[in-house]
Amino acid sequence: MALDGFRAAVYHGNLTEAISNVQGRTLESFNSHTLSIAVTGESGSGKSSLINAMRGLHAGDEGAAGTGMLNIMAHPIAYPDPVLPGVTLWDLPWVGMSYFPLNSEQLNLNPFEFFIIVGFQRFRSEHARLIHEIRRMGKRFYFVRSKADMDLDASRRQRPSSYDEERILEQIRGTAGVA
């Protein structure tokens, strides 16, 4: 069944294969199944913007995730996928914050089959702790590095004579590697 292939691909972190399992299938074949994907990251990292992009929405559209540095949330918010009724993207508060600590009773990562961790600037110890917990539960994740354009602009301004976009992007990719 296509859903089994979709779930297996998501479990193994292969979103390309997951999408190929969905293409050409009828929505009815997915209606009776659910997939909960957690999206988490620091406030201002771009996780709500990523959720909107994945759902084909822009900030301000009806049903879009709230965006902006002042949009700090304390509870998970569900955003159903507009194409696949059983798929829900969950915008989670940043795990590790004082109001949502990683070792908290209120933190329940079990309902989520898959995780997308959004980070900007550097891979931090909070990311590593969350990844450790996800792996301990036997679940999969993607680490998404956001706002690379801001780093490129800063580098271009600071070192215009030695600016090399491809080299900088390779450095960024290297710092986001998760073993």
DRENGU-920404 format. One line per field, with one value per residue (C-alpha): residue number from 1; residue in three letters; x, y, z. Coordinates in nm, 4 decimals. Layout:
BEGIN
seq c(NUM | ...)
type c(ala | ...)
x c(X | ...)
y c(Y | ...)
z c(Z | ...)
This chain:
BEGIN
seq c(1 | 2 | 3 | 4 | 5 | 6 | 7 | 8 | 9 | 10 | 11 | 12 | 13 | 14 | 15 | 16 | 17 | 18 | 19 | 20 | 21 | 22 | 23 | 24 | 25 | 26 | 27 | 28 | 29 | 30 | 31 | 32 | 33 | 34 | 35 | 36 | 37 | 38 | 39 | 40 | 41 | 42 | 43 | 44 | 45 | 46 | 47 | 48 | 49 | 50 | 51 | 52 | 53 | 54 | 55 | 56 | 57 | 58 | 59 | 60 | 61 | 62 | 63 | 64 | 65 | 66 | 67 | 68 | 69 | 70 | 71 | 72 | 73 | 74 | 75 | 76 | 77 | 78 | 79 | 80 | 81 | 82 | 83 | 84 | 85 | 86 | 87 | 88 | 89 | 90 | 91 | 92 | 93 | 94 | 95 | 96 | 97 | 98 | 99 | 100 | 101 | 102 | 103 | 104 | 105 | 106 | 107 | 108 | 109 | 110 | 111 | 112 | 113 | 114 | 115 | 116 | 117 | 118 | 119 | 120 | 121 | 122 | 123 | 124 | 125 | 126 | 127 | 128 | 129 | 130 | 131 | 132 | 133 | 134 | 135 | 136 | 137 | 138 | 139 | 140 | 141 | 142 | 143 | 144 | 145 | 146 | 147 | 148 | 149 | 150 | 151 | 152 | 153 | 154 | 155 | 156 | 157 | 158 | 159 | 160 | 161 | 162 | 163 | 164 | 165 | 166 | 167 | 168 | 169 | 170 | 171 | 172 | 173 | 174 | 175 | 176 | 177 | 178 | 179)
type c(met | ala | leu | asp | gly | phe | arg | ala | ala | val | tyr | his | gly | asn | leu | thr | glu | ala | ile | ser | asn | val | gln | gly | arg | thr | leu | glu | ser | phe | asn | ser | his | thr | leu | ser | ile | ala | val | thr | gly | glu | ser | gly | ser | gly | lys | ser | ser | leu | ile | asn | ala | met | arg | gly | leu | his | ala | gly | asp | glu | gly | ala | ala | gly | thr | gly | met | leu | asn | ile | met | ala | his | pro | ile | ala | tyr | pro | asp | pro | val | leu | pro | gly | val | thr | leu | trp | asp | leu | pro | trp | val | gly | met | ser | tyr | phe | pro | leu | asn | ser | glu | gln | leu | asn | leu | asn | pro | phe | glu | phe | phe | ile | ile | val | gly | phe | gln | arg | phe | arg | ser | glu | his | ala | arg | leu | ile | his | glu | ile | arg | arg | met | gly | lys | arg | phe | tyr | phe | val | arg | ser | lys | ala | asp | met | asp | leu | asp | ala | ser | arg | arg | gln | arg | pro | ser | ser | tyr | asp | glu | glu | arg | ile | leu | glu | gln | ile | arg | gly | thr | ala | gly | val | ala)
x c(0.0000 | 0.1235 | 0.0815 | 0.3135 | 0.5794 | 0.5185 | 0.5539 | 0.8658 | 1.0262 | 0.9463 | 1.0771 | 1.4052 | 1.4305 | 1.3863 | 1.1371 | 1.1982 | 1.0866 | 0.7936 | 0.6744 | 0.7121 | 0.4887 | 0.2233 | 0.2382 | -0.0270 | -0.2230 | -0.5755 | -0.6329 | -0.8907 | -0.6127 | -0.4594 | -0.7750 | -0.7962 | -0.4322 | -0.2500 | 0.1048 | 0.2115 | 0.5271 | 0.6770 | 0.8536 | 1.0604 | 1.3353 | 1.4369 | 1.2026 | 1.2764 | 1.4466 | 1.1869 | 0.9946 | 0.6528 | 0.7643 | 0.8779 | 0.5397 | 0.3660 | 0.5898 | 0.5232 | 0.1499 | 0.1687 | 0.0758 | 0.2272 | 0.2307 | -0.1058 | -0.2969 | -0.5983 | -0.4876 | -0.1166 | 0.1175 | 0.1972 | 0.5422 | 0.7745 | 1.0198 | 0.7435 | 0.5329 | 0.6472 | 0.4273 | 0.3925 | 0.1889 | 0.2046 | -0.0220 | -0.1548 | -0.1604 | -0.3303 | -0.1807 | -0.4142 | -0.3520 | -0.3082 | -0.5854 | -0.4108 | -0.0862 | -0.0497 | 0.2455 | 0.2841 | 0.4508 | 0.6208 | 0.7630 | 1.1396 | 1.2327 | 1.4872 | 1.3282 | 1.2439 | 0.8717 | 0.9169 | 1.2279 | 1.3524 | 1.3178 | 0.9736 | 0.6652 | 0.4742 | 0.7036 | 0.5553 | 0.7310 | 0.5644 | 0.2706 | 0.5066 | 0.6350 | 0.8943 | 1.0742 | 1.2031 | 1.4423 | 1.4967 | 1.8118 | 1.9985 | 2.3561 | 2.5045 | 2.4249 | 2.3745 | 2.3848 | 2.0030 | 1.9794 | 2.2065 | 2.0004 | 1.6776 | 1.8325 | 1.9560 | 1.6002 | 1.4501 | 1.7015 | 1.6408 | 1.2751 | 1.3773 | 1.2397 | 1.3856 | 1.4510 | 1.5772 | 1.7852 | 1.7013 | 1.9482 | 1.7592 | 1.8578 | 2.1736 | 2.0956 | 2.1552 | 2.4941 | 2.5863 | 2.4896 | 2.6916 | 2.9957 | 2.9645 | 2.9603 | 3.2394 | 3.4822 | 3.3887 | 3.7309 | 3.7419 | 3.3702 | 3.3086 | 2.9447 | 3.0024 | 3.2802 | 3.0598 | 2.7660 | 2.9945 | 3.1060 | 2.7425 | 2.6579 | 2.9544 | 2.8463 | 2.4951 | 2.6114 | 2.4559 | 2.6284)
y c(0.0000 | 0.3492 | 0.4704 | 0.1992 | 0.3081 | 0.6717 | 0.6013 | 0.3888 | 0.6629 | 0.9271 | 0.6998 | 0.6594 | 1.0326 | 1.0056 | 1.2801 | 1.2391 | 0.8766 | 0.9759 | 1.2246 | 0.9700 | 0.7337 | 1.0055 | 1.1168 | 0.9575 | 0.8252 | 0.9258 | 1.1285 | 0.8738 | 0.6165 | 0.8433 | 0.9671 | 0.6923 | 0.7245 | 0.9932 | 1.1228 | 1.3800 | 1.5737 | 1.7936 | 2.1136 | 2.2784 | 2.5361 | 2.8497 | 3.1449 | 3.3401 | 3.0481 | 3.0333 | 2.7200 | 2.8813 | 3.0159 | 2.6646 | 2.5224 | 2.7871 | 2.7105 | 2.3367 | 2.4125 | 2.6563 | 2.9567 | 3.2969 | 3.4899 | 3.6569 | 3.4002 | 3.2488 | 2.9443 | 3.0299 | 2.9808 | 3.3034 | 3.4388 | 3.7009 | 3.7376 | 3.8450 | 3.5376 | 3.3235 | 3.0265 | 2.8120 | 2.5204 | 2.3050 | 2.4197 | 2.1784 | 2.2732 | 2.0179 | 1.9614 | 2.1051 | 1.8172 | 1.5131 | 1.5151 | 1.2693 | 1.4670 | 1.7286 | 1.9596 | 2.0549 | 2.3860 | 2.3116 | 2.5636 | 2.5486 | 2.2550 | 2.3629 | 2.6964 | 2.7521 | 2.7057 | 2.3912 | 2.2107 | 1.8914 | 1.6885 | 1.8246 | 1.6186 | 1.8449 | 1.7436 | 1.4444 | 1.3647 | 1.0232 | 1.1347 | 1.2502 | 1.0071 | 1.2447 | 1.5668 | 1.8683 | 2.0749 | 2.4270 | 2.6093 | 2.9183 | 3.0380 | 2.7416 | 2.3887 | 2.4231 | 2.1927 | 2.2171 | 2.0705 | 1.7839 | 1.7118 | 1.7045 | 1.4812 | 1.2453 | 1.2204 | 1.1636 | 0.8876 | 0.7333 | 0.6982 | 0.5309 | 0.8125 | 1.0087 | 1.3760 | 1.6329 | 1.9282 | 2.2316 | 2.5202 | 2.8434 | 3.2014 | 3.1141 | 3.4140 | 3.6428 | 3.4812 | 3.5216 | 3.8905 | 3.9519 | 3.7765 | 3.9733 | 4.3015 | 4.2054 | 4.0511 | 4.1692 | 4.0956 | 3.7326 | 3.6554 | 3.3053 | 3.2010 | 2.8314 | 2.8048 | 2.9736 | 2.7456 | 2.4416 | 2.5702 | 2.6153 | 2.2631 | 2.1277 | 2.2913 | 2.1479 | 1.7883 | 1.5590 | 1.2295)
z c(0.0000 | -0.0812 | 0.2758 | 0.4081 | 0.1583 | 0.2510 | 0.6246 | 0.5699 | 0.3601 | 0.6235 | 0.8992 | 0.7142 | 0.6491 | 0.2728 | 0.1864 | -0.1884 | -0.1723 | 0.0508 | -0.2106 | -0.4903 | -0.2899 | -0.2776 | -0.6401 | -0.8545 | -0.5554 | -0.4754 | -0.1619 | -0.0518 | -0.0054 | 0.2606 | 0.4331 | 0.6933 | 0.8067 | 0.9968 | 1.0064 | 1.2634 | 1.1808 | 1.4532 | 1.3464 | 1.6170 | 1.6459 | 1.8278 | 1.8223 | 1.5057 | 1.3296 | 1.0526 | 1.1536 | 1.1069 | 0.7676 | 0.6743 | 0.7767 | 0.5653 | 0.2665 | 0.3013 | 0.3030 | 0.0091 | 0.2237 | 0.2994 | 0.6265 | 0.6647 | 0.4562 | 0.6245 | 0.8244 | 0.7968 | 1.0905 | 1.2733 | 1.1913 | 1.3293 | 1.6148 | 1.8538 | 1.7822 | 2.0759 | 2.1527 | 2.4617 | 2.3216 | 2.0069 | 1.7233 | 1.4588 | 1.0900 | 0.8643 | 0.5224 | 0.2570 | 0.0145 | 0.2381 | 0.4994 | 0.7317 | 0.7487 | 1.0207 | 1.0723 | 1.4382 | 1.5193 | 1.8517 | 2.0947 | 2.1046 | 2.3187 | 2.5771 | 2.6614 | 3.0274 | 2.9638 | 2.7527 | 2.8833 | 2.7209 | 3.0405 | 3.1268 | 3.2026 | 2.9624 | 2.6757 | 2.4974 | 2.1722 | 2.1328 | 1.9140 | 1.6382 | 1.3760 | 1.2363 | 1.3348 | 1.1465 | 1.3568 | 1.2238 | 1.3262 | 1.2180 | 1.2597 | 1.4486 | 1.5586 | 1.9354 | 2.2358 | 2.2620 | 1.9107 | 2.0134 | 2.3258 | 2.1256 | 1.8588 | 2.1309 | 2.2697 | 1.9225 | 1.8514 | 2.1952 | 2.0962 | 1.7676 | 1.5537 | 1.2622 | 1.1971 | 0.9498 | 1.0582 | 0.8433 | 0.8431 | 0.7797 | 0.7038 | 0.5105 | 0.2906 | 0.5887 | 0.6514 | 0.2854 | 0.2899 | 0.6070 | 0.4610 | 0.1361 | 0.3315 | 0.5727 | 0.3225 | -0.0280 | -0.1799 | -0.0604 | -0.0850 | -0.2240 | -0.1978 | -0.2723 | -0.0107 | 0.2517 | 0.1712 | 0.2056 | 0.5476 | 0.6501 | 0.5344 | 0.7293 | 1.0545 | 1.0280 | 0.9853 | 1.2458 | 1.3078)
